[in-house]
Amino acid sequence: MQVASCTFQRHANDSPQTLRDGTFHFYHTKNDINVFKTSTQVSGEPSIVRGEGVCENLKAHDFMKVYLGVNTEMDPTVKRNDIVHEWSDDEGHWKLNYFVMGIGPMVADRDFIRVYRIIENPEQNELVYTSTSVDQDSCPETNIHSFLPSNFKFHSGAVRGNDMFTTLRLSQCANGDLRMSYAHQSNPNGWVPLSIVNAAILTVPQALCKTAKALRATLKHLRVDDEL
């Protein structure tokens, strides 16, 4: 399954440099997560959003395990989070994920077929998760449906969304704290106006807070000046 040659690529939008070079501007701090959005955007495309935070005395692998296992108990908007296939190749170990989330009253649920992998970088004490959608629209040369179980059923009535990319970089600090950097761009498709999409996407980095809460971890206030 040649996912990498199809749509998967590393994104640099979670690098520290992009917080300083004008790529992003600060939007607000909520629940001790600093949220940034792109200063400019490609016409017709949703904004890219960044979330930055620090958890006290927490291991990267513990955080990643809970983040990947997000469910309705952690986040009421999550309706399904299924690993439907996994494999390994020269570029690492991959998982095919079917994810469904609710948007709100009078709006259809969104589902995503996405692939992700996790790369461990011992030299930098980092754990990096990256995902992207791989359905027939984004990856026409690969028959994604052939990798789904024969009894697989899609979520009824859902509109197929596009996870353009998500990157979660977890950096272990010398004092045991965990630095979290989250970058995300997605398009829910359907009739939702771009202005509403850009407003809604600013809430996505709260996944960091929800994961920390599930782990009963303490988030530290991170001054914006310390990042810029």
PANUZA-45313 format. One line per 2 residues: number of its first residue (from 1); for each residue x negated, y negated, z of C-alpha. Coordinates in pm, whole numbers, m for minus. Example, Ala and Ser with C-alpha at 12.3 -4.5 7.8 and 13.67 -1.06 7.14 Angstrom:
<recs>
1 = m1230/450/780; m1367/106/714;
</recs>
This chain:
<recs>
1 = 0/0/0; m193/m301/m127;
3 = m43/m562/101; m357/m772/132;
5 = m389/m821/m243; m21/m911/m262;
7 = 59/m1179/m5; m149/m1135/309;
9 = m421/m1386/372; m594/m1540/673;
11 = m475/m1888/755; m696/m2149/917;
13 = m406/m2351/1053; m473/m2229/1407;
15 = m835/m2346/1412; m939/m2619/1660;
17 = m1064/m2835/1373; m716/m2883/1228;
19 = m604/m3053/1550; m873/m3315/1494;
21 = m885/m3368/1119; m535/m3508/1073;
23 = m375/m3183/955; m145/m3186/1259;
25 = 0/m3452/1485; 124/m3408/1840;
27 = 501/m3369/1875; 570/m3298/2242;
29 = 491/m3082/2545; 758/m2843/2665;
31 = 719/m2578/2937; 344/m2653/2940;
33 = 314/m2565/2570; 176/m2846/2354;
35 = 355/m2851/2019; 213/m2999/1698;
37 = 345/m3017/1343; 183/m3084/1009;
39 = 134/m3450/929; 228/m3393/565;
41 = 400/m3105/391; 445/m2961/45;
43 = 770/m3082/m110; 1050/m2834/m45;
45 = 851/m2628/206; 911/m2614/584;
47 = 662/m2772/820; 384/m2572/981;
49 = 411/m2578/1360; 139/m2522/1621;
51 = 167/m2427/1984; m120/m2446/2236;
53 = m127/m2325/2594; m330/m2163/2870;
55 = m227/m1879/3103; m402/m1837/3435;
57 = m595/m1516/3493; m445/m1305/3214;
59 = m594/m1051/2970; m543/m1093/2596;
61 = m435/m731/2543; m170/m759/2816;
63 = m26/m1072/2658; m31/m925/2306;
65 = 147/m607/2412; 441/m800/2557;
67 = 447/m1050/2270; 477/m768/2016;
69 = 749/m595/2217; 978/m898/2242;
71 = 1341/m791/2289; 1682/m929/2376;
73 = 1600/m931/2748; 1304/m1164/2684;
75 = 1472/m1367/2412; 1851/m1348/2359;
77 = 1811/m1451/1994; 1620/m1128/1914;
79 = 1853/m856/1787; 1608/m601/1643;
81 = 1234/m554/1653; 1147/m221/1491;
83 = 816/m77/1372; 922/125/1068;
85 = 584/223/921; 213/197/994;
87 = m109/287/817; m481/216/807;
89 = m708/114/523; m1044/m55/470;
91 = m903/m384/601; m766/m251/929;
93 = m454/m102/1088; m121/m239/964;
95 = 235/m220/1090; 554/m280/894;
97 = 804/m458/1115; 1178/m515/1070;
99 = 1281/m813/1279; 1629/m965/1323;
101 = 1716/m1284/1505; 2032/m1481/1563;
103 = 2042/m1843/1448; 2358/m1975/1613;
105 = 2736/m2002/1586; 2879/m1994/1233;
107 = 2536/m1909/1086; 2437/m1562/963;
109 = 2160/m1372/1141; 1820/m1367/968;
111 = 1617/m1055/909; 1250/m1029/811;
113 = 1046/m747/662; 692/m833/758;
115 = 354/m673/791; 103/m751/1061;
117 = m237/m654/1186; m446/m739/1490;
119 = m817/m811/1468; m1043/m801/1772;
121 = m1347/m1026/1770; m1566/m927/2067;
123 = m1832/m1189/1992; m1576/m1467/2035;
125 = m1369/m1285/2302; m1069/m1321/2070;
127 = m769/m1115/1971; m596/m1239/1654;
129 = m252/m1138/1527; m141/m1238/1178;
131 = 182/m1153/998; 357/m1233/672;
133 = 673/m1124/492; 643/m843/238;
135 = 982/m792/75; 1059/m754/m294;
137 = 1070/m1129/m350; 730/m1200/m197;
139 = 563/m878/m307; 735/m750/m626;
141 = 454/m512/m726; 497/m308/m408;
143 = 810/m101/m346; 854/m190/19;
145 = 1174/12/46; 983/333/m29;
147 = 807/291/307; 1129/267/507;
149 = 1268/581/675; 1540/758/476;
151 = 1795/687/750; 1695/321/785;
153 = 1982/73/796; 1948/m300/752;
155 = 2124/m534/990; 2474/m597/856;
157 = 2537/m944/717; 2185/m1076/770;
159 = 2020/m1319/529; 1661/m1227/437;
161 = 1418/m1484/574; 1056/m1543/481;
163 = 781/m1535/743; 534/m1732/534;
165 = 273/m1670/801; 235/m1640/1176;
167 = m100/m1640/1356; m153/m1591/1728;
169 = m510/m1637/1847; m582/m1531/2205;
171 = m917/m1644/2344; m1043/m1513/2676;
173 = m1202/m1787/2885; m1504/m1735/3108;
175 = m1293/m1801/3420; m1040/m1530/3330;
177 = m777/m1765/3185; m627/m1703/2844;
179 = m619/m1973/2576; m330/m1927/2330;
181 = m309/m2085/1986; m2/m2017/1774;
183 = 60/m2130/1414; 376/m2056/1219;
185 = 561/m2137/899; 884/m1972/792;
187 = 1188/m2027/576; 1522/m1883/692;
189 = 1662/m1923/339; 2036/m1945/282;
191 = 2215/m2277/292; 2038/m2427/595;
193 = 1907/m2778/505; 1530/m2828/524;
195 = 1570/m3101/787; 1742/m2852/1019;
197 = 1480/m2587/945; 1202/m2830/1038;
199 = 1379/m2922/1363; 1441/m2557/1456;
201 = 1087/m2445/1380; 954/m2676/1651;
203 = 1109/m2442/1911; 923/m2134/1781;
205 = 601/m2186/1987; 814/m2134/2300;
207 = 747/m1765/2230; 426/m1828/2425;
209 = 624/m1945/2728; 872/m1657/2704;
211 = 591/m1403/2690; 414/m1561/2987;
213 = 740/m1562/3182; 797/m1192/3110;
215 = 449/m1125/3248; 514/m1352/3547;
217 = 204/m1542/3445; 140/m1905/3531;
219 = 98/m2155/3251; m151/m2436/3306;
221 = m87/m2788/3189; m318/m2851/2896;
223 = m390/m3217/2830; m350/m3313/2467;
225 = m669/m3519/2495; m858/m3197/2573;
227 = m759/m3057/2234; m809/m3359/2011;
</recs>
